[in-house]
């Protein structure tokens, strides 16, 4: 009798560790297979370093097929064209299909550059959302270094990932100082957030004060409640919005280099499937990470639908941090084990957050329990230790992916950051 088949769709941070952890949880009870659109895993948190050539792309790459084979996990990089949840089937890009008994969607987002005219690598701004984008950004940055001009960095309306924008602004500031050309490069930070340090989470600890102070110290000007109207070659048109949504001011910002994080939406393979996604294409999930319409479909990570923490003048999404994603993975693995044993799922993700925002020569760290306020723990700190911790984090996590281990990591990181050993994030 054939074993039930569990397919993990996507092999980014969430999908890769999900495959490992699910395999360990259901070993001998089900087959596990990963469907991805490429053979390689890229450590996305290091992309800001790639964009200033502090890292080469290959240094943060893991070739997945041999790791998956060693773990006894099936793998294909053909990619998914469309999910058909009513048929328990994934249509692949080569025209073939894969049947599943259980599906775990971990696709990450589709990058909605096209929603703003001129935005993105196909337009006039750079990106650190993907490692190939960051590598291309490094070439643009080198041209800037040879011919210094203003820089504009930030996050567009509807974005739900702000940490990398802050990181990159500070990293660029640090690198320009090292090259002794910072005095010739004005930097402006633009963001849809209602205030600096909001982060899509209504702040964590004193992120507002810490980030504002850091940006003042580095002489980085900022515009909040910002909506990008259009980007032209070397010129960005930005509307600064009042609390009531009316336009407060219009800014025409010249630039020689710009990195803007876009809004996210669901990937084409799932976008618009009734009962599976919300209007934006994100996967609907209950407290057990299970879709209410298709109970054999689970989801985790950036592709999961989470409502914003509150109304803002310019749309601001909620980030899905690594700690939250790891807790979703653990809950799904435990629930699949229960289901295969004939029981109902009971496990819930903790949805806590821990973040290390590296600034090149320092940084800000925060821990939120839970990620969505109000919280039981709301902590932030700054210092050179954050930069060193981020380097250690990169080394450890790449080692984890290369080994194929399902050992949880983010809770340990949070505890070390806090200097606490007995606290459990439950």
Buried (B, 14 or more C-beta within 10 A) or exposed (E): EEEBBBBBBBBBBBBBBBBBBBBBBBEEBBBBBBBBBEBBBBBBBBBBBBBBBBBEBEEBBBEBBEBBEEBEBBBBBBBBBBBEBEEBBBBBBEEEBBEBBBBBBBBBBBBBBEBBBBBBBEBBBBBBBBBBBBBBBBEBBEEBBEEBBBBBBBBBBBBBBBBBBBBBBBBBBBBBBEEEBBEEBBBBBBBBBBBBBBBBBBBBBBBBBBBBBBBEEBEBEBBBBBBBBBBEEBBBBBBBBEEEEEEEEEBEBBBBBBBBBBBBBBBEBBBEBEEBBEEBBBBBBEEBBBBEEBEBBBBBBBBBBBEBBEEBBBBBBBBBBBBBBBBBBBBBBBBBBBBBEEEEBEBBBBBBBBBBBBBBBBBBBBBBBBBBEEBEBBBBBBEEBBBBBBEEBBEBBBEBBBBBBBEBBBBEBBBEBBEEEEEEBE
